[in-house]
């Protein structure tokens, strides 16, 4: 059985109703800031953004209420 991001306890919806969200399985990773940011080319910690139908081998089901 594959657990999709939407069903994983570590995934958080973006809040805009779209299909993407952030994975909080591990600490934020250093990521290059995008062009147009305050200091383009600098590294900043960011959570990985994933699609709700993505999956990985680290997933764990959300606890049932």
N, C-alpha and C positions, 0 to 999 in steps of 0.2 A: 504494500500500500504506500502510495506517495502522499505526503502531507504537503499541501500547497501553502504558500505564504499566508493566505487569508485565514487559514486554520491553525497557524502556529502561534504559540504563546509569546514568542519574541517579536512578532510583527505588529506594527501599529499603522492604521490607516492614516493617510495624509490629511484627512479632515475636509477635503474639498469634494468628496463624493466620487472622485475619480478612481481609476484602477491601481494607482500606485500607493506605496507606503514605505516605511523605513523598517529595516531589520535591526533589532537590538540584541542579537545573539551574542555579539562580542562588542568590545569597546569601539568607539568611533575610530576610523582609520584616517591617517594623513592623506589629504586629497588636494590636488592643485586647485586653487581658486579659479573660477571661470573668468574669461575676458570681460572687462567692464566692472569687476569687483574693485574694492578699494586698493588692493595691492595685488594685481594679477601676477600669477607665477609663484606666489607664496603658498605654503602649505597650511591647511587648516583642518582640524578634525571634523569628519562628517560621518554620519551613519549611512550605510549603503541603502540606496533607493531601489526597491524591487517592485515588480508587478504582482498583483494579488494571486495570479495563477502560476507564478514561478515556484520553484521548490529547490531544496538542497538536501544534503545528507545529514544535516544537524537539527532538523525540525523536531519540535515536540508539540503535541496537541495542546490547545488551550484547555485549561481546566473547565469542567462543566459546573455551572452554578448550582 
